[in-house]
């Protein structure tokens, strides 16, 4: 018995030794039979913007102003932090206008699309030259692919524009994105003297679908056209979602004052989800949340608009881009003013007018300045000095926008009057919203006071305090004595 016990003990020690251990095998999970399928996402966050039309930054004058790439970048970082699979698309008409400022804004837009991580963009009519400038030249398709499937003259050119792109998310979801434009653009461009052929988008989609479908788990069509014409794409087999990005003013959705979000509509025709974009003038970011089946089909879709209000601070990286833009604007404004003055003096000299007389005439202002008003209206002046009107230019200086032509008119005195405000370097005495900004030039009144001078009404205030800028503005309250 003792011998048997000894043998059993030796056998037990041998089985417990490292050399005798059997290799451990990992549990086989039913979900891991196909590595490719198991790693694919069951959801996708599709973000989009469209119809910014040159609005690169929010007006910071009031609490109700929305938008700007700086605030958008802050929101994007938050969304990407909490969601694995996120794609950001631009739906066109990001640019507009044809003056020097519009061109500088296009440069900012191009930089912003790269900085913010846009996956692709579809051009609108403004990028194609509707406003007089071919803004597609401002974008680098190597940084952000430009999709235009039904414009033969653009696709496959040296500029690198392509009809579609296959985007792969972090969790291996393959999303095919096709860019299409409304073929009605052809006639609109022709009326503007621009020869641009935009072919039938449905026919083009049918020809592309077999190739795109074979490479994709999910197919998204970004259509720069009207939503009421988007239903025809549902007849093309294999289209999972159509995002319509050409927005008219009547289609704008605005949030309630208590929130910065709006639940927007989602339509469905047959197996295709149709989303009418709701973003415009860069006020909001559209978010489409897609729940996907194991085969990549959309099980459910929700659509929300996140309005970029002051809850979102401007990201420092984008503020740097804004500062570079503002410096260019400042230089251009000063150069423009200098050149205009020089041209005017040259013209008058040719007519035999003395240069000294010209300069005296050009600099003679009909505005007295708030200091002169104070001499007779000290109580009113003291009251005014406590208001934001008295510090209006400071609001712009905080964001380096003190020379921005789109901003200064409502922050200075006499911007649109002859010999009124030119810029804060040449006419610093007229910065801020002084008495004469509302009551009109007062130099003659100071020299010969009359009782009928300076009558104002609600329309005077509404020239700056529009419903868009200050929807809570009440004239009766603003005009009442304080």
C-alpha positions in Angstrom: 0.0 0.0 0.0 2.8 2.4 0.9 4.5 1.6 -2.5 1.2 2.3 -4.3 0.8 5.6 -2.5 4.3 6.6 -3.5 3.7 5.8 -7.2 0.5 7.9 -7.2 2.3 10.9 -5.7 5.0 10.8 -8.3 2.5 10.5 -11.1 0.6 13.5 -9.7 3.7 15.7 -9.6 4.6 14.7 -13.2 1.2 15.7 -14.5 1.4 19.1 -12.6 4.8 20.0 -14.1 5.0 22.7 -16.8 6.5 20.3 -19.4 3.4 18.0 -19.0 0.8 20.7 -19.4 -1.5 20.5 -22.5 -1.6 23.7 -24.6 -4.7 25.8 -23.9 -7.0 26.5 -26.9 -9.1 29.8 -27.2 -12.8 29.4 -27.1 -14.3 29.3 -30.6 -16.9 32.1 -31.0 -19.7 31.7 -33.4 -19.2 35.4 -34.3 -15.6 34.8 -35.4 -16.1 32.2 -38.1 -15.5 34.9 -40.7 -13.0 37.5 -39.6 -14.0 40.0 -42.3 -17.7 39.9 -41.4 -17.3 39.9 -37.7 -15.1 43.0 -37.7 -17.4 45.1 -39.8 -19.5 47.7 -38.1 -23.1 47.3 -37.2 -23.6 51.1 -37.2 -22.4 54.1 -39.1 -22.5 57.8 -38.3 -22.8 59.8 -41.5 -22.1 63.5 -41.1 -22.6 66.1 -43.7 -22.7 69.8 -44.6 -23.9 71.7 -47.6 -24.9 75.1 -48.9 -22.5 77.1 -46.7 -22.2 79.6 -49.5 -19.1 81.2 -48.2 -20.1 81.3 -44.5 -16.8 80.2 -43.0 -17.4 81.5 -39.5 -20.3 82.6 -37.3 -21.0 86.2 -36.6 -20.1 86.5 -33.0 -22.2 89.5 -32.2 -25.1 87.8 -30.6 -25.9 84.6 -28.7 -28.1 83.4 -31.6 -25.5 83.2 -34.3 -24.6 79.7 -35.4 -22.0 78.0 -37.5 -18.4 78.1 -38.6 -15.7 75.5 -39.2 -14.1 76.3 -35.8 -17.2 75.2 -33.9 -17.8 72.3 -36.2 -14.3 70.9 -35.5 -15.0 71.0 -31.8 -18.2 69.0 -32.3 -16.5 66.6 -34.7 -13.8 65.7 -32.2 -16.5 64.8 -29.6 -18.5 62.7 -32.1 -15.4 60.8 -33.3 -14.3 60.2 -29.7 -17.5 58.3 -28.9 -18.1 56.6 -32.3 -15.8 54.3 -34.2 -17.2 54.5 -37.7 -17.7 58.1 -38.7 -17.7 59.6 -42.3 -18.0 63.3 -43.0 -19.2 64.5 -46.5 -19.5 67.9 -48.1 -22.6 68.2 -50.4 -21.6 71.3 -52.5 -22.1 75.1 -52.7 -19.6 75.6 -49.9 -18.5 78.7 -51.8 -20.2 81.7 -53.4 -19.6 85.2 -54.7 -16.8 86.6 -56.8 -15.1 89.4 -54.9 -11.7 89.3 -53.2 -13.2 88.2 -49.9 -15.2 85.4 -51.5 -12.0 84.1 -53.1 -10.1 84.2 -49.7 -13.0 82.4 -48.1 -12.7 79.6 -50.7 -9.1 79.2 -49.7 -10.3 78.8 -46.1 -13.0 76.3 -47.1 -10.4 74.2 -48.9 -8.1 74.2 -45.9 -11.0 73.5 -43.5 -12.2 70.4 -45.5 -8.7 68.9 -45.1 -8.3 70.0 -41.5 -11.7 68.7 -40.4 -11.2 65.4 -42.1 -13.9 65.4 -44.8 -13.9 62.1 -46.6 -15.2 63.5 -49.9 -17.1 66.4 -51.4 -19.6 66.8 -54.2 -19.5 70.1 -56.0 -22.5 72.4 -56.4 -23.2 75.0 -59.0 -21.2 77.6 -57.2 -18.0 75.5 -57.3 -18.7 75.0 -61.0 -18.8 78.7 -61.7 -22.3 80.0 -61.2 -21.1 83.0 -59.2 -18.4 83.9 -61.8 -15.5 81.9 -60.3 -14.6 78.3 -61.0 -14.0 77.4 -57.3 -13.2 73.8 -58.0 -9.7 75.1 -58.8 -9.3 76.0 -55.2 -9.8 72.4 -53.9 -7.2 69.6 -53.9 -8.8 66.3 -54.8 -5.7 64.5 -53.4 -6.6 65.7 -49.9 -10.4 65.4 -50.2 -11.8 63.5 -53.2 -14.1 65.5 -55.4 -17.0 63.4 -56.8 -18.8 64.3 -60.0 -20.1 61.2 -61.8 -22.3 62.8 -64.4 -20.0 65.6 -65.6 -17.9 64.0 -68.3 -15.7 67.0 -68.8 -14.5 66.8 -65.1 -14.3 63.1 -64.3 -11.0 61.5 -65.1 -9.3 64.8 -65.9 -5.8 65.7 -64.8 -7.3 67.5 -61.8 -8.2 64.0 -60.4 -12.0 64.4 -60.0 -13.7 61.0 -59.8 -17.2 59.6 -60.1 -17.2 57.7 -56.9 -14.9 56.6 -54.0 -14.9 53.5 -51.7 -14.3 54.6 -48.1 -13.2 52.1 -45.5 -14.1 52.8 -41.9 -12.1 51.8 -38.9 -14.2 48.7 -38.4 -13.8 47.6 -42.1 -17.1 48.8 -43.4 -16.8 49.6 -47.1 -18.9 52.6 -48.0 -19.3 53.4 -51.7 -20.1 57.1 -52.2 -21.2 58.3 -55.6 -21.5 62.0 -56.4 -24.3 63.2 -58.7 -25.6 66.6 -59.8 -29.0 67.6 -61.0 -28.9 67.7 -64.8 -31.0 70.9 -64.8 -27.8 72.7 -63.9 -26.8 72.5 -67.6 -29.5 75.0 -68.6 -28.8 77.3 -65.7 -25.2 77.4 -66.5 -25.9 78.0 -70.2 -28.0 81.1 -69.3 -24.9 82.4 -67.5 -22.7 81.8 -70.5 -21.0 78.7 -69.0 -20.8 75.6 -71.2 -21.1 72.6 -68.9 -22.7 69.3 -69.8 -24.3 67.5 -66.9 -25.7 64.2 -68.1 -28.7 62.3 -66.8 -27.9 61.2 -63.2 -30.1 58.2 -63.2 -28.6 56.8 -66.3 -25.1 57.4 -64.9 -26.0 55.8 -61.6 -27.3 52.6 -63.4 -24.0 52.3 -65.3 -21.9 52.7 -62.1 -23.9 50.5 -59.7 -22.6 47.1 -60.6 -19.0 48.2 -60.2 -19.6 50.1 -57.0 -21.9 47.5 -55.4 -19.4 44.8 -55.9 -16.8 46.8 -53.9 -19.1 48.1 -51.2 -21.1 46.9 -48.2 -23.2 50.1 -48.3 -23.8 52.5 -51.2 -24.5 56.2 -50.6 -25.5 58.6 -53.3 -24.8 62.3 -52.5 -27.0 64.2 -54.9 -26.7 67.9 -55.3 -30.2 68.4 -56.4 -33.7 68.9 -55.1 -35.2 66.3 -52.8 -38.4 66.0 -54.9 -36.4 64.5 -57.7 -34.5 62.1 -55.6 -37.1 59.3 -55.6 -36.1 58.2 -59.1 -32.7 56.9 -57.7 -34.6 54.3 -55.6 -35.5 52.5 -58.8 -31.8 51.7 -59.3 -31.1 48.4 -57.5 -28.5 48.5 -54.8 -28.7 52.1 -53.6 -29.0 52.1 -49.8 -29.2 55.8 -49.1 -29.6 59.1 -51.1 -28.5 62.3 -49.4 -30.0 65.4 -51.2 -27.8 68.5 -50.6 -29.3 71.3 -52.6 -31.3 73.4 -50.1 -33.6 76.3 -50.7 -34.5 78.9 -48.2 -38.0 77.6 -47.6 -36.5 74.2 -46.5 -34.4 75.6 -43.6 -35.1 74.1 -40.2 -34.4 76.2 -37.2 -34.0 75.0 -33.6 -36.0 76.2 -30.6 -34.2 78.8 -28.5 -33.8 76.2 -25.7 -31.9 73.6 -27.8 -29.4 73.4 -30.5 -30.7 70.2 -32.1 -33.5 69.4 -34.5 -35.0 66.0 -35.3 -35.2 66.0 -39.1 -37.1 63.7 -41.5 -36.1 60.4 -43.0 -38.0 59.1 -46.0 -37.9 55.6 -47.5 -38.9 54.4 -51.0 -38.7 50.7 -51.5 -35.3 49.7 -50.0 -33.7 53.1 -50.3 -33.5 55.7 -47.6 -33.9 59.3 -48.8 -32.5 62.1 -46.6 -33.3 65.7 -47.4 -30.3 67.7 -46.2 -31.0 70.5 -43.7 -27.8 72.3 -43.4 -27.3 75.7 -44.9 -25.0 78.8 -44.5 -22.8 76.7 -42.3 -25.1 77.0 -39.3 -25.4 73.3 -38.6 -23.9 69.9 -39.0 -26.2 67.1 -40.2 -25.9 63.7 -38.5 -27.4 60.5 -39.9 -27.2 57.4 -37.6 -27.5 54.1 -39.4 -28.1 50.8 -37.8 -26.9 48.0 -40.1 -27.6 44.3 -40.5 -24.8 41.7 -40.7 -25.0 42.0 -44.5 -24.6 45.8 -44.4 -28.2 46.7 -45.1 -29.7 49.6 -43.3 -32.1 48.5 -40.6 -32.9 51.9 -39.2 -31.9 55.6 -39.8 -32.3 58.7 -37.7 -31.5 62.3 -38.9 -30.6 65.2 -36.7 -29.2 68.7 -37.2 -26.7 70.0 -34.6 -26.7 73.8 -34.7 -23.3 75.2 -34.0 -24.0 77.8 -31.4 -21.8 79.1 -28.5 -22.0 75.9 -26.7 -19.2 74.8 -29.0 -15.9 76.7 -28.6 -13.9 77.4 -31.8 -11.1 74.9 -32.1 -7.7 76.6 -31.9 -6.5 74.9 -35.1 -9.3 76.5 -37.1 -8.9 79.8 -35.3 -5.3 79.9 -36.6 -6.7 79.5 -40.2 -9.2 82.3 -39.5 -6.4 84.6 -38.3 -4.4 84.0 -41.5 -7.6 84.8 -43.5 -8.3 88.0 -41.5 -4.7 89.2 -42.0 -5.2 88.8 -45.7 -8.5 90.6 -45.5 -6.9 93.5 -43.6 -4.1 93.8 -46.2 -6.6 93.7 -49.0 -8.9 96.3 -47.5 -6.0 98.8 -46.8 -4.6 98.2 -50.3 -8.0 98.8 -51.8 -8.6 102.0 -49.9 -5.1 103.3 -50.8 -5.6 102.4 -54.5 -9.0 104.0 -54.7 -7.8 107.2 -53.1 -4.8 107.3 -55.4 -7.0 106.7 -58.5 -9.4 109.5 -57.4 -6.6 112.0 -56.8 -5.0 111.1 -60.2 -8.3 111.6 -61.9 -8.9 115.0 -60.4 -5.3 116.2 -60.9 -5.9 115.5 -64.6 -8.8 117.9 -64.4 -6.5 120.6 -62.9 -7.6 120.4 -59.3 -5.0 121.0 -56.5 -3.9 117.8 -54.7 -4.2 119.7 -51.3 -7.7 120.7 -52.1 -8.6 117.2 -53.1 -7.3 115.7 -49.9 -9.1 118.3 -47.8 -12.3 117.6 -49.7 -11.9 113.8 -49.5 -11.2 113.9 -45.7 -13.9 116.4 -44.7 -16.4 114.5 -42.6 -20.0 115.4 -41.9 -19.7 113.5 -38.6 -19.0 115.4 -35.3 -18.1 112.4 -33.1 -19.6 111.3 -29.8 -17.5 113.7 -27.8 -19.2 116.7 -29.5 -22.6 115.1 -28.8 -21.7 114.9 -25.1 -21.4 118.6 -24.8 -25.1 119.1 -25.0 -26.5 115.6 -24.2 -24.3 114.4 -21.3 -27.0 112.3 -19.7 -27.7 110.4 -22.9 -24.1 110.1 -23.7 -23.4 108.6 -20.2 -26.2 106.1 -20.8 -24.9 105.2 -24.2 -21.3 104.7 -22.9 -22.6 101.8 -20.7 -24.1 99.9 -23.7 -22.5 97.4 -26.0 -22.8 100.0 -28.8 -20.0 101.9 -27.2 -17.8 98.9 -27.4 -19.0 97.5 -30.7 -15.6 97.4 -32.4 -14.1 95.5 -29.4 -16.4 92.6 -30.3 -14.7 92.4 -33.7 -11.2 93.0 -32.4 -11.5 90.0 -30.1 -11.7 87.7 -33.2 -9.4 89.7 -35.4 -12.2 90.8 -37.6 -11.9 94.6 -37.2 -11.3 95.1 -41.0 -13.8 92.6 -42.3 -16.2 94.4 -44.7 -19.0 92.0 -43.9 -18.8 92.9 -40.2 -17.8 96.4 -39.7 -20.9 98.2 -41.0 -22.9 97.3 -37.9 -20.0 98.1 -35.5 -19.1 101.6 -36.6 -20.5 105.0 -37.5 -21.2 106.2 -41.0 -20.0 103.1 -42.9 -22.3 103.7 -45.8 -22.2 107.5 -45.7 -20.0 109.8 -47.8 -16.8 110.6 -46.0 -18.0 108.4 -43.1 -16.1 105.3 -41.7 -13.5 103.9 -44.1 -11.5 101.6 -41.9 -10.3 101.8 -38.3 -6.8 102.8 -39.4 -7.9 105.7 -41.5 -11.0 106.8 -39.5 -10.5 105.6 -35.9 -12.7 108.4 -34.6 -15.7 106.7 -36.1 -15.4 103.2 -34.6 -18.2 101.9 -32.5 -21.9 102.5 -32.8 -21.9 106.2 -31.8 -24.9 108.6 -31.6 -24.6 109.5 -35.3 -24.7 105.8 -36.4 -28.5 106.0 -35.8 -29.3 109.7 -35.9 -27.2 110.5 -38.9 -24.3 113.0 -39.5 -24.5 115.7 -36.9 -21.9 118.3 -37.7 -24.4 120.7 -39.2 -26.7 120.1 -36.2 -23.9 121.0 -33.8 -23.3 124.2 -35.7 -27.0 125.0 -36.0 -29.2 122.8 -33.8 -32.7 122.0 -35.0 -35.5 120.1 -33.3 -36.2 117.8 -36.3 -32.6 116.4 -36.4 -32.0 112.7 -35.8 -35.5 111.1 -35.9 -35.2 107.3 -35.8 -37.7 104.5 -35.9 -37.7 100.7 -35.7 -36.4 100.4 -39.3 -33.2 102.2 -38.2 -32.4 99.6 -35.6 -33.5 96.7 -37.8 -30.9 97.6 -40.4 -28.5 95.7 -38.0 -30.8 94.0 -35.5 -32.4 91.7 -38.0 -34.4 88.7 -37.1 -31.5 86.5 -38.2 -28.9 88.2 -36.0 -31.0 89.1 -33.0 -34.3 87.3 -33.0 -35.1 88.4 -29.5 -34.6 92.1 -30.3 -37.6 94.2 -29.1 -37.6 97.8 -30.4 -40.0 99.2 -27.7 -37.7 97.8 -24.9 -34.6 99.0 -26.6 -36.0 102.5 -27.2 -37.4 103.0 -23.7 -35.5 105.2 -21.3 -33.1 103.3 -19.0 
